[in-house]
Amino acid sequence: MDTKVNQIKNYSAQCLAYIGDAVFELYVRNMLLSEGNRPVRALNVQARKYVSAAAQALMYHSVAPHLSEEELSVMRRGRNLHSSSKAKNADVSEYRHATGLETLFGYLFVNEMHERMTEIFEICVRGKQK
């Protein structure tokens, strides 16, 4: 177990954001499917409203007050990443904040904090719907 904990602590923010991106999208897709059956094209249109850098940047700000110091630190670490890639439809600030949110989801996922991840996702969705 200690080996796994040490491995997790050594993950870069980029690796956490990489897995967090996939985890966050899975949460979004699951949420949309739970709302009922519809064409995949319609699901993709709805999903983009949650997985875009602009939407995730808004969620970053809405979720921040609900996080522990450790979670905030992880999210800031992701936000402060200097990536060589650029967002297609977002400014640098939005892209960085979105990366911070994805990093948080990656961190929670690799630490198997599924209940906490669900709580944070629900806060994100409420923040997005305001």
C-alpha positions as CSV (number, residue, x, y, z in Angstrom):
1,M,0.0,0.0,0.0
2,D,2.8,2.4,0.9
3,T,4.3,1.9,-2.6
4,K,1.0,2.9,-4.2
5,V,0.7,6.0,-2.1
6,N,4.3,7.0,-3.0
7,Q,3.6,6.4,-6.7
8,I,0.5,8.6,-6.5
9,K,2.4,11.4,-4.8
10,N,4.9,11.3,-7.7
11,Y,2.3,11.8,-10.4
12,S,2.9,15.1,-12.2
13,A,0.0,17.5,-12.5
14,Q,0.0,16.8,-16.2
15,C,-0.6,13.1,-15.6
16,L,-3.4,13.9,-13.1
17,A,-5.0,16.3,-15.6
18,Y,-4.7,13.6,-18.3
19,I,-6.7,11.1,-16.3
20,G,-8.9,13.7,-14.8
21,D,-10.0,14.9,-18.2
22,A,-11.3,11.4,-19.0
23,V,-12.9,10.9,-15.6
24,F,-14.7,14.3,-15.8
25,E,-16.0,13.5,-19.2
26,L,-17.2,10.1,-18.0
27,Y,-19.1,11.8,-15.2
28,V,-20.7,14.2,-17.7
29,R,-21.7,11.3,-20.1
30,N,-23.1,9.3,-17.2
31,M,-25.2,12.3,-16.0
32,L,-26.5,12.9,-19.5
33,L,-27.4,9.3,-20.1
34,S,-29.2,9.2,-16.7
35,E,-31.5,12.0,-18.1
36,G,-32.9,9.6,-20.7
37,N,-32.2,8.0,-24.1
38,R,-31.6,10.3,-27.0
39,P,-29.4,10.5,-30.1
40,V,-25.6,10.5,-29.6
41,R,-25.3,13.7,-31.6
42,A,-27.6,15.4,-29.0
43,L,-25.6,13.9,-26.2
44,N,-22.4,15.3,-27.6
45,V,-23.9,18.7,-28.0
46,Q,-25.0,18.7,-24.4
47,A,-21.6,17.3,-23.2
48,R,-19.7,20.1,-24.8
49,K,-21.6,22.5,-22.5
50,Y,-19.8,20.8,-19.6
51,V,-16.4,19.7,-20.9
52,S,-15.4,22.9,-22.7
53,A,-12.5,24.9,-21.1
54,A,-14.9,27.9,-20.6
55,A,-17.4,25.8,-18.7
56,Q,-14.8,24.1,-16.6
57,A,-13.2,27.4,-15.8
58,L,-16.6,28.6,-14.4
59,M,-16.9,25.3,-12.4
60,Y,-13.3,25.8,-11.1
61,H,-14.5,29.0,-9.4
62,S,-17.8,27.6,-8.2
63,V,-16.2,24.6,-6.6
64,A,-13.2,26.3,-5.0
65,P,-15.0,27.5,-1.8
66,H,-16.0,23.9,-1.1
67,L,-12.6,22.3,-1.2
68,S,-10.1,21.3,1.5
69,E,-6.7,23.0,1.6
70,E,-5.2,19.9,0.0
71,E,-7.8,19.8,-2.8
72,L,-7.2,23.5,-3.5
73,S,-3.5,23.0,-3.6
74,V,-3.9,20.2,-6.2
75,M,-6.3,22.3,-8.3
76,R,-3.9,25.3,-8.2
77,R,-1.0,23.0,-9.1
78,G,-2.9,22.0,-12.3
79,R,-3.9,25.6,-13.0
80,N,-0.3,26.7,-12.8
81,L,0.9,24.1,-15.3
82,H,2.6,25.6,-18.4
83,S,1.4,23.4,-21.2
84,S,2.8,23.3,-24.7
85,S,-0.7,22.7,-26.1
86,K,-3.3,25.4,-26.5
87,A,-7.1,25.3,-26.2
88,K,-9.0,25.5,-29.5
89,N,-11.8,27.7,-28.2
90,A,-10.7,29.3,-25.0
91,D,-8.3,31.9,-23.7
92,V,-5.2,31.0,-21.7
93,S,-6.9,31.8,-18.3
94,E,-9.9,29.6,-19.1
95,Y,-7.6,26.8,-20.3
96,R,-5.5,26.9,-17.2
97,H,-8.5,26.9,-14.8
98,A,-10.0,24.0,-16.8
99,T,-6.7,22.1,-16.4
100,G,-6.8,22.8,-12.7
101,L,-10.3,21.2,-12.4
102,E,-9.2,18.2,-14.4
103,T,-6.1,17.8,-12.2
104,L,-8.4,17.8,-9.1
105,F,-10.5,15.0,-10.7
106,G,-7.4,13.1,-11.6
107,Y,-6.1,13.4,-8.1
108,L,-9.4,12.2,-6.5
109,F,-9.6,9.3,-9.0
110,V,-6.1,7.9,-8.4
111,N,-6.7,8.2,-4.7
112,E,-9.9,6.3,-5.1
113,M,-11.9,9.1,-3.5
114,H,-15.0,8.3,-5.5
115,E,-17.6,9.7,-3.0
116,R,-15.7,13.0,-2.8
117,M,-15.4,13.1,-6.6
118,T,-19.2,12.7,-6.9
119,E,-19.8,15.5,-4.4
120,I,-17.5,17.8,-6.3
121,F,-19.0,16.9,-9.6
122,E,-22.5,17.8,-8.3
123,I,-21.2,21.2,-7.1
124,C,-19.7,21.7,-10.5
125,V,-23.0,21.0,-12.2
126,R,-24.9,23.3,-9.9
127,G,-22.3,26.0,-10.5
128,K,-22.6,25.6,-14.3
129,Q,-26.4,25.8,-14.2
130,K,-26.5,29.2,-12.4
